Amino acid sequence: MTNQKQDSLDMFEQTPATFQQANELNRIKIEETPDISVIWLDTHVHSSNPDYQNAITHLQYIVNDIYTFTDNDECIDFILTLTDTDVCLITSGSVGQRLVPCVHDISNIDSIFIFCDDQNRHEQWAKHWCKVKSVSIDIIHICEQLKKITRRYELNAIPMSFVQSGKRLDRLEPSFMYTKIIKEILLTIQFKHKHIKQFVKYCCDNFVDTEVDRKKVKELEDEYHKQTPIWWYTTQRFLYGMLNRALRVMDGEVITSMGFFISDLHRHIEELHKRQFGDASYTAKCCTVYRGQGLTKKDFDKLMATKGGLMSFNNFLSTSENRNVSLMFTPGNGRNSDVISVLFVITIDPKQSTTSFASVRHISQFPQEEEVLFSMHSIFRIRDVKPMDGNEKMYEVALSLTSDNDEELMVLTEQIRKESFPNAEGWSRLSLVLADIAQSDIAERICQVLIDETPSEHSASHVYNRLGNIKCQKGQYEEAITLFQKVLKLSLMSSSPNHPSVATSYNNIGAAYSAMGDYPKALSSHEQALKIREQSLPPNHPDVASSYNNIGNAYCNIGDYPKALSSYEQGLKIREQSLPPNHPSVASSYNNIGNAYCNIGDYPKALSSYEQGLKIQLQSLPPNHPDVAGSYSNIGAAYSDMGDYPKALSSYEQALKIQLQSLPPNHPSVASSYNNIGAAYSDMGDYPKALSPHEQALKIQLQSLPPNHPHVAGSYNNIGNAYSDIGDQRTAVLFYTNAVQIAQEVLPSTHPHLQMFKRNLERAKQKL
């Protein structure tokens, strides 16, 4: 523990607000065009003008963010606040003639459109300004130009992953793993018309702001089967935009809601592929397609480091048979001079791969683009990267579509399958994957649907069990216990009292009681599980070892550390008999033994045990596995207890680095590491630096956990500690109060964390 004056909770385990202009139009959330906003400035037009309203309606079909201004200075000030988005500026001829010279060099203005009554007159001055893309008397013409610009931004926003050749294949980015898993699962699910209706309802409940939106969504419901999936994908931009964003930020709810469309679109591409490449003589020919886009310096550096390795576009991929068309989609001179233009030159050998791709020019809304569309999660090998014409801001990247017998890809695919609940199927498997990446709300809803559709309670037993685990993840421990007890009752009705499934129920009940802080009940449940397992399983079975470890945890929580150590050592003994010496479960036992030594006060032995656990994990797990991060956190705690705070901080930072590689950025474990880093800074006496990590932890928890989760209370307490340490007792009281209020809602009155929060609150009040 730390040496803070306040009790500290080291191990507790949002889009930025948009500037709201007074006369901003309702924003079309359903179509989120990445990094681009439209601003309309006209000092002479009133919002009630019918022509103005008609123009706005047309624009609403193209772009998400539309802001209107009648004052030049307010408009320019607003543009300067948009540090994370580029701007398409629409203005009148008379205003534009005065305004364009003043704003043309603002870096985040991508393009300017002049909407006027006298096209010939205003073209004369506008031709001297390269960002003026169009002078027109017709709003439809401007909308067509905007379509091209927004399409370029959408194409640039597609998520990508890189896997270096010659490196360990388990150094995977989470987005690579999870998009591949989710695609595989969605293709096994039989979707029905009700799923289209559910998606439409989801859109209406969460995104629809305008009649334009409502019309688009209603059209999808009424006309879906009258058009092909590719037609919808290229015509209805809101589908493209929602899917692209959902895959970029791993939004499980949107991905699940759009599952029917992902599946249909893949199958349509697959069908076209068979038609276009089914002739054996044609499949022998290689072909080349192109894709132009911008890469951030960070992604470009990854690309360069991955030369010879693999890269994946984690969405449906749009390319063109026409090199010049693809070059049009490379970035212009927008806000970010750090963006590098790339032309991907992709060689495809159809006879070598079954990856689905097809020409869609006869279906697409943009036939002139000569589009070839690849199914989601196509994987390519990077052959070469070279500057174009000596230009260090524009590169040509040679890619080849991987073949089915690519050894590196086969190993990679098999590993991903092993780590993604291969024994489950369909919706059941999807709920497990979503819970694994902390998308517990949608995972819970899937479980509830599975329960409702299962003919008998007994058949739904495994789903009740999973739902109980999700409730634990969300901090709803009493509900979890109710579900686990229901599973126990069903198991006792269908099995003998000493059946291993009964022991599993007792084990889960014990884990929930432990999380609630009711350690005697937790101990009793785990002892019951051990008793059954010793009767029904061989004495060296790994599940028996697990029970000893759980009993050790209960003793640890009660404060009986010698008994905890004895139970952990018994668990280790069994695991060393029944498992390979480098098995991850053996490492877990060493970590538990380290915890016991830490609590006894024997920190050198604790550190030795943690390091042994880490050594085993580095032999048996990917180096960026979350359990490896857990070992670094434990090592950090041991150094902290020994008073070596710089080494503690270093270990916590290593844990965080691994978690940011292997977990979604808003995963609760990431928040835990930020809290640990904050505690280390506090122990070192650097109280201002301690505040920021604790605030980051709270921000993550409020995104990924219920607002009354015990871990959220812990972060409020830690922020209170930081404010108290820097002498701001008034603010500290506010955060301590929040911690106490949440803990009183969800924890027993005797829980040690609740008592800690109350003590901290009283101390801060006394210092006021």
C-alpha positions in Angstrom: 0.0 0.0 0.0 1.0 3.6 -0.4 2.2 6.0 2.3 -0.4 8.6 1.6 -2.1 10.2 4.5 -5.5 9.2 3.0 -6.4 5.6 2.4 -5.7 5.0 -1.3 -7.4 2.6 -3.7 -4.6 1.8 -6.1 -6.0 -1.3 -7.7 -9.5 -0.2 -8.6 -10.0 -1.7 -11.3 -16.4 10.3 -24.3 -16.5 12.3 -27.5 -15.4 15.8 -26.8 -18.2 18.3 -26.7 -18.9 20.1 -30.0 -18.9 23.9 -29.9 -22.6 24.8 -30.0 -23.2 27.9 -32.1 -26.6 29.6 -31.4 -27.8 29.3 -34.9 -26.4 25.8 -35.6 -28.8 23.5 -37.4 -29.8 20.1 -36.0 -26.8 17.9 -36.7 -27.4 14.7 -38.6 -25.8 12.2 -36.3 -26.8 9.3 -38.5 -24.2 10.2 -41.1 -21.0 10.9 -39.4 -18.5 12.1 -42.0 -15.1 11.8 -40.4 -13.2 15.1 -39.8 -15.2 17.3 -42.1 -17.8 20.0 -41.3 -19.8 22.4 -43.6 -20.0 26.0 -42.6 -22.4 28.4 -44.4 -21.8 32.1 -44.0 -24.2 34.6 -45.6 -24.8 37.9 -44.0 -28.0 38.6 -46.0 -30.0 35.4 -45.7 -32.5 34.6 -42.9 -33.1 31.0 -41.8 -36.9 31.3 -42.7 -36.1 32.1 -46.3 -37.6 29.2 -48.4 -34.7 29.1 -50.9 -32.3 28.9 -48.0 -34.2 26.1 -46.3 -34.3 24.2 -49.7 -30.6 24.5 -50.0 -30.0 23.3 -46.5 -32.2 20.3 -47.1 -30.1 19.3 -50.1 -26.9 19.7 -48.0 -28.3 17.5 -45.3 -28.3 14.6 -47.6 -24.5 14.9 -48.0 -22.9 15.9 -44.7 -23.3 15.5 -41.0 -22.2 18.8 -39.4 -23.7 22.0 -40.8 -23.1 25.3 -39.0 -24.7 28.6 -40.2 -23.5 32.1 -39.5 -24.5 35.6 -40.5 -21.5 37.4 -38.9 -18.0 37.2 -40.5 -16.0 37.5 -37.3 -18.1 34.9 -35.4 -17.7 32.5 -38.3 -13.9 32.9 -38.5 -13.6 32.6 -34.7 -15.6 29.4 -34.9 -13.5 27.9 -37.7 -10.3 28.6 -35.6 -11.8 26.5 -32.7 -12.2 23.4 -34.9 -8.8 21.9 -34.3 -9.8 18.3 -35.1 -11.9 18.8 -38.3 -11.5 20.3 -41.7 -14.0 22.8 -43.1 -15.9 23.2 -46.4 -17.0 26.8 -46.4 -20.1 28.0 -48.4 -20.6 31.7 -48.8 -22.3 34.1 -51.2 -20.4 36.0 -54.0 -20.4 39.4 -52.4 -19.4 38.1 -49.0 -16.9 35.7 -50.5 -15.0 38.4 -52.5 -14.2 40.1 -49.2 -13.9 37.0 -47.0 -11.8 34.6 -49.1 -8.5 36.6 -49.0 -8.9 36.7 -45.1 -9.5 33.0 -44.6 -7.9 31.2 -47.5 -4.7 30.4 -45.6 -6.5 29.0 -42.5 -5.0 25.5 -42.5 -8.2 23.5 -41.7 -10.2 25.1 -44.5 -10.2 22.3 -47.1 -12.4 23.9 -49.8 -14.6 27.0 -50.5 -17.8 27.1 -52.5 -19.4 30.3 -53.8 -23.2 30.2 -54.1 -24.3 33.2 -56.1 -26.6 34.7 -58.7 -23.9 35.9 -61.1 -21.6 33.0 -61.8 -19.5 34.8 -64.6 -18.8 37.8 -62.4 -17.6 35.9 -59.4 -15.6 33.4 -61.3 -13.2 36.2 -62.3 -11.9 36.9 -58.8 -12.4 33.3 -57.5 -10.0 31.8 -60.1 -7.1 33.3 -58.2 -7.8 31.3 -55.0 -7.0 27.5 -55.3 -9.3 26.5 -52.4 -12.3 27.9 -54.2 -13.6 24.7 -55.8 -16.8 25.9 -57.4 -18.7 29.0 -58.2 -22.3 28.1 -58.9 -25.9 29.4 -59.0 -27.1 25.8 -58.4 -27.0 24.2 -54.9 -27.3 20.8 -56.6 -23.9 21.3 -58.3 -22.3 22.3 -55.0 -23.8 19.2 -53.4 -22.2 17.0 -56.1 -18.8 18.6 -55.4 -19.3 18.0 -51.7 -20.1 14.4 -52.3 -16.7 13.9 -53.8 -15.0 15.6 -50.9 -16.9 13.7 -48.2 -16.2 10.4 -50.0 -12.5 11.2 -49.9 -12.6 11.8 -46.2 -14.7 8.6 -45.6 -12.2 6.5 -47.6 -9.3 7.9 -45.6 -11.0 7.0 -42.3 -11.1 3.2 -42.9 -9.3 1.4 -40.0 -6.1 -0.5 -40.7 -3.9 -2.9 -38.8 -0.3 -4.0 -39.4 1.6 -7.2 -38.5 5.3 -7.1 -39.0 7.0 -10.0 -40.7 9.6 -12.0 -38.7 8.1 -10.7 -35.4 6.0 -12.8 -33.1 2.5 -13.1 -34.7 0.9 -12.6 -31.4 1.8 -8.9 -31.3 -1.6 -8.1 -32.7 -3.5 -4.9 -32.5 -6.9 -5.4 -30.9 -8.7 -4.0 -33.9 -7.1 -6.7 -36.1 -8.2 -9.5 -33.9 -11.7 -8.4 -33.0 -12.8 -7.4 -36.5 -11.7 -10.7 -37.9 -13.4 -12.6 -35.1 -16.6 -10.6 -35.4 -16.8 -11.0 -39.2 -16.3 -14.8 -38.7 -19.1 -14.9 -36.2 -21.6 -12.8 -38.1 -21.3 -15.0 -41.2 -22.5 -18.0 -39.1 -25.7 -16.2 -38.0 -29.0 -16.6 -39.8 -30.4 -13.1 -39.9 -34.1 -12.5 -40.4 -36.3 -9.5 -41.4 -36.8 -8.7 -37.7 -33.2 -7.8 -37.5 -33.7 -5.1 -40.2 -36.6 -3.7 -38.2 -34.5 -3.7 -35.0 -31.8 -1.8 -36.8 -34.2 0.8 -38.0 -35.6 1.2 -34.5 -32.1 1.5 -33.1 -31.3 4.3 -35.6 -34.6 6.1 -34.9 -34.0 5.9 -31.1 -30.4 6.9 -31.2 -29.5 8.9 -34.3 -32.4 10.4 -36.2 -32.7 14.2 -35.8 -34.4 15.4 -38.9 -37.1 14.3 -41.4 -34.3 13.7 -43.9 -32.8 11.1 -41.5 -36.2 9.6 -40.9 -36.9 9.2 -44.6 -33.5 7.5 -45.2 -34.1 5.0 -42.4 -37.7 4.3 -43.4 -36.6 3.7 -47.0 -34.2 1.1 -45.8 -37.0 -0.8 -43.9 -39.5 -0.6 -46.8 -37.2 -1.2 -49.7 -34.3 -3.3 -48.4 -35.0 -6.4 -50.4 -35.8 -4.5 -53.6 -32.2 -3.4 -54.0 -28.9 -5.3 -53.6 -26.6 -4.8 -50.5 -23.9 -3.2 -52.7 -26.5 -0.7 -54.0 -27.4 0.3 -50.5 -23.7 0.5 -49.5 -22.8 2.9 -52.3 -26.1 4.8 -52.4 -27.1 5.3 -48.7 -24.0 7.0 -47.2 -25.4 6.7 -43.7 -24.8 2.9 -43.8 -21.2 3.3 -45.0 -20.5 6.0 -42.4 -22.1 4.2 -39.4 -20.3 0.9 -40.3 -16.9 2.6 -40.8 -17.1 4.5 -37.6 -18.3 1.5 -35.6 -15.4 -0.7 -36.8 -12.9 2.2 -36.2 -13.9 2.6 -32.5 -15.1 -1.0 -32.0 -18.7 0.0 -31.2 -20.1 -3.4 -30.5 -23.7 -2.2 -30.3 -23.7 -0.7 -33.8 -21.7 -3.6 -35.3 -24.2 -6.0 -33.8 -27.2 -4.0 -35.0 -25.7 -3.9 -38.5 -24.8 -7.6 -38.5 -27.5 -8.5 -41.1 -26.1 -5.9 -43.5 -22.4 -6.9 -43.0 -23.4 -10.5 -43.7 -25.6 -9.6 -46.7 -22.9 -7.3 -48.2 -20.2 -10.0 -47.8 -22.4 -12.6 -49.5 -23.2 -10.2 -52.4 -19.5 -9.5 -53.0 -18.9 -13.3 -52.8 -21.6 -14.0 -55.3 -20.3 -11.4 -57.8 -16.8 -12.7 -57.3 -17.9 -16.2 -58.4 -19.6 -14.8 -61.4 -16.7 -12.6 -62.5 -13.8 -14.9 -61.7 -15.4 -18.4 -62.1 -13.9 -19.1 -65.5 -10.7 -21.1 -65.0 -8.9 -19.5 -67.9 -9.6 -16.0 -66.6 -8.6 -16.8 -63.0 -5.1 -17.5 -64.2 -4.6 -13.8 -65.0 -3.3 -11.4 -62.4 -4.9 -7.9 -62.2 -4.1 -4.6 -60.5 -6.3 -2.2 -58.6 -5.5 1.1 -56.9 -6.5 3.0 -53.8 -5.5 6.5 -53.0 -5.7 7.9 -49.4 -4.0 9.8 -46.7 -2.1 8.3 -43.8 -1.2 10.0 -40.6 2.6 10.1 -39.9 2.0 7.5 -37.1 0.3 5.1 -39.5 2.8 5.7 -42.2 5.6 4.9 -39.8 3.8 1.6 -39.0 3.6 0.9 -42.7 7.3 1.5 -43.2 8.2 -0.7 -40.3 5.9 -3.5 -41.6 7.5 -3.7 -45.1 7.4 -7.4 -46.0 4.7 -8.0 -43.4 0.9 -8.0 -43.4 -1.6 -5.2 -43.3 -5.4 -5.4 -43.0 -8.1 -2.9 -43.9 -10.6 -3.7 -41.2 -13.7 -2.8 -43.2 -15.1 -3.3 -46.7 -12.4 -1.9 -49.0 -13.0 0.3 -52.0 -10.4 0.3 -54.8 -10.4 1.3 -58.4 -9.2 -0.2 -61.7 -8.3 3.4 -62.8 -5.0 4.7 -61.3 -6.0 8.4 -62.0 -9.3 8.0 -60.2 -7.5 6.7 -57.1 -5.1 9.6 -57.2 -8.1 11.9 -56.9 -8.7 10.5 -53.4 -5.3 11.4 -52.1 -5.4 14.3 -49.7 -5.3 17.9 -50.8 -4.0 20.8 -48.7 -6.2 20.3 -45.6 -5.5 21.2 -42.1 -2.9 18.5 -41.4 0.4 19.0 -43.1 1.5 15.8 -41.3 -0.7 13.6 -43.5 1.1 11.7 -46.2 -0.5 10.8 -49.5 -0.3 7.2 -50.4 -1.3 5.3 -53.6 -1.7 1.6 -52.9 -1.0 -0.5 -56.0 -2.6 -3.9 -55.3 -1.7 -7.0 -57.3 -4.3 -9.8 -57.2 -3.9 -13.3 -58.3 -7.5 -14.7 -58.3 -6.3 -18.3 -58.5 -4.3 -18.0 -55.3 -6.9 -16.6 -53.0 -10.6 -17.0 -52.1 -10.8 -13.5 -50.6 -14.0 -12.1 -52.1 -13.7 -9.0 -54.3 -15.7 -7.8 -57.3 -16.1 -5.0 -59.8 -19.2 -3.1 -58.8 -19.2 -0.3 -61.4 -22.6 -1.6 -62.8 -24.2 -1.2 -59.4 -22.4 1.7 -57.7 -23.7 5.2 -57.5 -20.3 6.3 -58.8 -19.8 4.1 -62.0 -17.1 6.5 -63.2 -14.9 5.4 -60.3 -14.6 1.9 -61.8 -14.8 0.5 -58.3 -13.6 -2.9 -57.1 -15.0 -3.7 -53.7 -13.3 -6.2 -51.3 -15.1 -7.9 -48.5 -14.4 -6.9 -44.9 -11.0 -7.6 -43.4 -9.0 -8.3 -46.6 -5.3 -8.9 -45.8 -2.4 -7.9 -47.9 1.4 -8.3 -47.9 3.4 -5.1 -48.2 5.9 -5.6 -51.0 7.5 -2.2 -51.4 7.2 1.4 -50.4 8.7 4.2 -52.5 8.3 8.0 -53.0 6.5 9.1 -56.2 8.6 11.4 -58.4 10.9 12.2 -55.5 8.0 13.7 -53.5 8.5 12.9 -49.8 4.8 13.7 -49.2 3.5 11.1 -51.7 4.3 7.4 -51.8 3.4 4.4 -53.9 2.9 1.2 -51.9 2.9 -2.1 -53.6 0.6 -4.7 -52.0 -0.4 -8.2 -52.9 -3.5 -10.0 -51.8 -2.5 -12.8 -49.5 -3.1 -16.4 -50.7 -4.8 -19.1 -48.7 -1.6 -21.0 -48.3 0.3 -18.0 -46.9 2.0 -19.7 -43.9 2.2 -16.6 -41.8 -1.5 -15.8 -42.3 -2.5 -19.4 -41.6 -0.7 -19.3 -38.2 -2.2 -16.0 -37.4 -5.8 -17.1 -38.3 -5.5 -20.2 -36.2 -4.2 -18.3 -33.2 -7.1 -15.8 -33.4 -9.6 -18.6 -33.6 -8.1 -20.3 -30.5 -8.5 -17.1 -28.5 -12.1 -16.3 -29.5 -14.3 -18.9 -27.8 -14.2 -21.5 -30.6 -16.5 -23.9 -28.8 -19.4 -21.4 -28.8 -21.5 -20.5 -31.9 -23.4 -17.7 -33.4 -25.1 -15.2 -31.1 -23.7 -17.0 -28.1 -20.1 -16.6 -29.3 -20.7 -13.0 -30.2 -21.9 -12.2 -26.7 -18.7 -13.7 -25.2 -16.4 -11.7 -27.6 -18.3 -8.5 -26.8 -18.1 -9.1 -23.1 -14.4 -9.8 -23.5 -13.8 -6.3 -24.9 -15.9 -4.6 -22.2 -19.0 -4.1 -24.4 -21.2 -5.5 -21.6 -24.5 -3.7 -22.3 -24.9 -5.2 -25.8 -23.5 -8.6 -24.6 -26.2 -8.6 -21.9 -29.0 -7.8 -24.4 -27.9 -10.7 -26.6 -28.0 -13.0 -23.6 -31.4 -11.8 -22.7 -32.7 -12.5 -26.2 -31.1 -16.0 -26.2 -32.8 -16.7 -22.9 -36.2 -15.5 -24.3 -35.8 -17.7 -27.4 -34.7 -20.8 -25.5 -37.5 -23.3 -25.1 -36.7 -24.3 -21.5 -34.9 -22.8 -18.5 -32.6 -25.8 -18.3 -31.5 -25.3 -21.9 -30.7 -21.7 -21.0 -28.6 -22.6 -18.0 -25.3 -21.7 -19.7 -26.7 -18.3 -20.9 -27.8 -17.5 -17.3 -24.3 -18.3 -16.2 -22.8 -16.0 -18.8 -25.3 -13.3 -17.9 -24.2 -13.6 -14.3 -20.6 -13.0 -15.4 -21.6 -9.9 -17.3 -23.5 -8.6 -14.3 -20.3 -9.1 -12.2 -18.4 -7.1 -14.9 -20.9 -4.3 -14.5 -20.7 -4.3 -10.8 -24.2 -5.6 -10.3 -23.2 -8.3 -7.9 -26.6 -9.0 -6.2 -28.2 -9.6 -9.6 -25.2 -11.8 -10.5 -25.7 -13.9 -7.4 -29.4 -14.3 -8.2 -28.5 -15.6 -11.7 -25.7 -17.9 -10.4 -28.1 -19.3 -7.7 -30.7 -20.0 -10.5 -28.0 -21.9 -12.4 -27.2 -23.8 -9.2 -30.8 -24.8 -8.8 -31.1 -26.0 -12.4 -27.9 -28.0 -12.0 -29.1 -29.7 -8.8 -32.4 -30.6 -10.6 -30.7 -32.3 -13.5 -27.4 -33.6 -12.0 -26.1 -35.3 -8.9 -25.1 -32.9 -6.0 -21.4 -33.6 -6.5 -21.5 -33.0 -10.3 -18.7 -30.6 -11.5 -21.3 -28.2 -12.9 -22.6 -27.7 -9.3 -19.1 -26.8 -8.2 -18.9 -24.3 -11.0 -22.0 -22.6 -9.7 -20.7 -22.4 -6.2 -17.4 -21.0 -7.5 -19.2 -18.2 -9.4 -21.4 -17.4 -6.4 -18.2 -17.1 -4.3 -16.6 -14.8 -6.8 -19.7 -12.5 -6.7 -19.7 -12.5 -2.9 -16.0 -11.6 -2.9 -16.6 -8.7 -5.2 -19.4 -7.4 -2.9 -17.0 -7.6 0.1 -18.9 -10.4 1.8 -15.8 -12.5 2.3 -17.1 -15.1 4.8 -19.9 -16.1 2.3 -17.3 -16.1 -0.5 -15.1 -18.5 1.5 -18.0 -20.8 2.3 -19.0 -21.0 -1.4 -15.5 -21.7 -2.5 -15.1 -24.4 0.1 -18.3 -26.0 -1.1 -17.0 -26.0 -4.6 -13.7 -27.6 -3.5 -15.5 -30.3 -1.6 -17.5 -31.3 -4.7 -14.5 -31.2 -7.0 -12.4 -33.4 -4.6 -15.3 -35.9 -4.7 -15.9 -35.9 -8.5 -12.5 -35.1 -10.0 -9.0 -36.5 -9.9 -7.0 -35.0 -7.0 -4.6 -33.2 -9.4 -7.3 -31.8 -11.7 -6.8 -28.2 -12.6 -10.2 -27.2 -11.4 -9.3 -28.4 -7.9 -6.2 -26.1 -8.1 -8.6 -23.3 -9.1 -10.7 -23.9 -6.0 -7.6 -23.7 -3.7 -6.6 -20.4 -5.4 -10.1 -19.0 -4.8 -10.1 -20.1 -1.2 -6.7 -18.4 -0.9 -8.3 -15.2 -2.3 -11.0 -15.4 0.3 -8.6 -15.8 3.2 -6.5 -13.0 1.8 -9.6 -10.7 1.8 -10.5 -11.8 5.3 -6.9 -10.9 6.4 -5.8 -14.5 7.3 -2.7 -14.3 5.1 -0.9 -17.5 6.4 -4.0 -19.6 5.4 -4.1 -17.7 2.1 -0.5 -18.6 1.4 -1.1 -22.3 2.3 -4.1 -22.5 -0.1 -2.1 -20.8 -2.9 0.8 -23.2 -2.4 -1.5 -26.2 -2.5 -3.0 -24.8 -5.8 0.5 -24.4 -7.2 1.5 -27.9 -6.2 -1.5 -29.4 -8.1 -0.9 -27.2 -11.2 2.8 -28.2 -11.4 1.7 -31.9 -11.3 -1.1 -31.5 -13.9 0.1 -28.8 -16.3 3.2 -27.9 -18.3 5.7 -25.9 -16.3 5.1 -22.8 -18.4 1.3 -22.9 -18.4 -0.3 -19.5 -17.7 -2.2 -21.0 -14.8 1.1 -21.8 -13.1 2.0 -18.2 -13.5 -1.3 -17.2 -11.9 -0.4 -19.3 -8.8 2.9 -17.5 -8.5 1.1 -14.2 -8.7 -1.3 -15.2 -6.0 1.6 -16.4 -3.8 3.2 -13.0 -4.4 0.0 -11.3 -3.2 0.1 -13.3 0.0 3.7 -12.5 0.7 2.9 -8.8 0.0 0.2 -8.8 2.6 2.3 -10.6 5.1 4.9 -7.9 4.6 7.6 -10.1 3.0 8.1 -7.8 0.0 11.3 -9.4 -1.4 9.6 -12.9 -1.6 6.5 -11.2 -3.1 8.6 -9.6 -5.8 10.4 -12.9 -6.5 7.0 -14.7 -6.9 5.7 -12.0 -9.2 8.8 -12.1 -11.3 8.6 -15.9 -11.6 5.0 -15.5 -12.7 6.0 -12.9 -15.3 8.9 -15.2 -16.6 6.4 -18.0 -17.2 3.9 -15.7 -18.9 6.5 -14.4 -21.3 7.2 -18.0 -22.3 3.6 -19.0 -22.8 1.6 -15.9 -23.6 1.9 -13.1 -26.2 4.1 -10.3 -24.8 1.2 -7.9 -25.0 -1.3 -10.3 -23.3 -3.4 -8.6 -20.6 -2.2 -11.1 -18.0 1.4 -10.0 -18.6 0.2 -6.4 -17.9 -1.3 -7.8 -14.6 2.1 -9.2 -13.6 3.8 -5.8 -14.3 1.1 -4.2 -12.1 1.8 -6.6 -9.3 5.5 -6.0 -9.6 4.8 -2.3 -9.4 2.8 -2.8 -6.2 5.7 -4.8 -4.6 8.2 -2.0 -5.5 5.7 0.5 -4.1 5.4 -1.4 -0.8 9.2 -1.5 -0.7 9.3 2.2 -1.1 11.0 2.1 -4.5 8.4 4.4 -6.2 10.3 5.1 -9.4 10.5 1.4 -10.2 6.8 1.1 -9.2 6.0 3.8 -11.7 8.0 2.2 -14.4 6.2 -1.1 -13.9 2.8 0.5 -13.9 3.7 2.3 -17.1 4.8 -0.9 -18.7 1.5 -2.5 -17.7 -0.4 0.4 -19.3 1.6 0.2 -22.5 0.7 -3.5 -22.9 -3.0 -2.9 -22.2 -3.2 -0.1 -24.7 -1.8 -2.6 -27.3 -4.1 -5.5 -26.4 -7.3 -4.0 -25.0 -9.8 -1.4 -26.2 -8.7 2.1 -25.0 -11.8 2.3 -22.7 -11.3 -1.1 -21.0 -11.6 -1.0 -17.2 -8.2 -2.6 -16.8 -6.7 0.4 -18.6 -8.4 2.6 -16.0 -6.8 0.5 -13.2 -3.3 1.2 -14.6 -4.0 4.9 -14.8 -5.0 4.8 -11.1 -1.9 2.9 -10.2 0.3 5.5 -12.1 -1.5 8.2 -10.2 -0.8 6.5 -6.9 2.9 6.2 -7.8 3.2 9.9 -8.5 1.4 10.6 -5.2 3.8 8.4 -3.3 6.7 10.3 -5.0 5.2 13.5 -3.7 4.4 14.8 -7.2 0.7 15.6 -6.4 -0.1 17.7 -9.5 1.0 14.8 -11.8 -1.0 12.3 -9.7 -4.3 14.1 -10.5 -4.2 13.6 -14.3 -3.9 9.8 -14.4 -6.7 9.5 -11.8 -8.9 11.8 -14.0 -8.1 9.7 -17.0 -9.1 6.5 -15.1 -12.5 8.1 -14.2 -13.1 9.2 -17.7 -12.6 5.6 -19.0 -14.7 4.1 -16.3 -17.6 6.4 -17.0 -17.5 5.2 -20.6 -17.2 1.5 -19.9 -18.9 0.9 -16.5 -22.2 1.8 -14.9 -22.0 5.2 -13.2 -22.5 3.5 -9.8 -19.9 0.8 -10.2 -17.6 0.4 -7.2 -14.5 1.1 -9.4 -16.0 4.5 -10.3 -16.3 5.2 -6.6 -12.6 4.2 -6.2 -11.6 6.7 -8.8 -13.6 9.5 -7.2 -11.8 8.7 -4.0 -8.4 8.7 -5.7 -9.1 12.1 -7.3 -10.2 13.3 -3.9 -6.9 12.2 -2.5 -5.0 14.1 -5.2 -6.9 17.3 -4.5 -6.4 16.9 -0.8 -2.7 16.4 -1.2 -2.4 19.7 -3.3 -4.4 21.5 -0.5 -7.7 21.9 -2.3 -9.9 20.4 0.4 -13.1 21.9 -0.9 -12.8 20.1 -4.3 -11.6 17.0 -2.4 -14.8 17.0 -0.4 -16.8 17.0 -3.6 -15.0 13.9 -5.0 -15.0 12.0 -1.6 -18.8 12.7 -1.4 -19.3 11.1 -4.8 -17.3 8.1 -3.7 -19.3 7.7 -0.5 -22.7 8.1 -2.3 -21.8 5.4 -4.9 -20.4 3.0 -2.4 -23.4 3.3 -0.2 -25.6 2.3 -3.1 -23.7 -0.8 -4.1 -21.6 -2.0 -1.2 -22.5 -3.4 2.2 -22.2 -0.9 5.0 -19.3 -2.9 6.5 -17.3 -3.0 3.3 -13.7 -1.7 3.9 -13.7 0.5 0.8 -16.9 2.3 2.0 -15.3 2.8 5.4 -12.2 4.2 3.8 -14.1 6.7 1.7 -16.0 7.9 4.7 -12.7 8.4 6.7 -11.2 10.4 3.8 -14.3 12.6 3.6 -14.2 13.4 7.3 -10.5 14.2 7.2 -11.0 16.6 4.3 -13.9 18.3 6.0 -11.8 18.8 9.2 -9.2 20.6 7.1 -11.6 23.1 5.6 
